[in-house]
Amino acid sequence: MKIIDRIIIFIKYKNLSMRAFDMSIGVGNGYTSKQSKSGASVGSDVLERIIDVYPDLSPLWLITGKEPMILPIDTSEEPLPDYGKSIDEILENKIKRIVREQLKDFSDKLENFPTLDQISKEIQKNLKGK
């Protein structure tokens, strides 16, 4: 599935006409329809506009089709993450967040992992018990 196909899905989800969607992101009348019919690519400048105008749309879903289409509503007082200004920045920031989460999980697991000294004592204890 191409990005334009996901855009069409999003337009239907929002219950918008293609014309209304085109107007909302500042492209010419018929842009989305033309891109859809021809199966053409969508320019990065258009993708940036879509992401700016529709902050509830997941940029990762739009580009890759992975994760939910709609971002969960954050009711906390924390500021929203900075997704960046370009598709490259969006992906880079997403990757950084994933890596940070994985490193934290790994660090938490590592804290519970026995040290070499503890393993050595356990081996000595088991050898004495035999």
Secondary structure, 3 states (H helix, E strand, C coil): CCHHHHHHHHHHHCCCCHHHHHHHHCCCCCHHHHHHHHCCCCCHHHHHHHHHHCCCECHHHHHHCCCCCECCCCCCCCCCCCCCCCHHHHHHHHHHHHHHHHHHHHHHHHHCCCCHHHHHHHHHHHHHHC
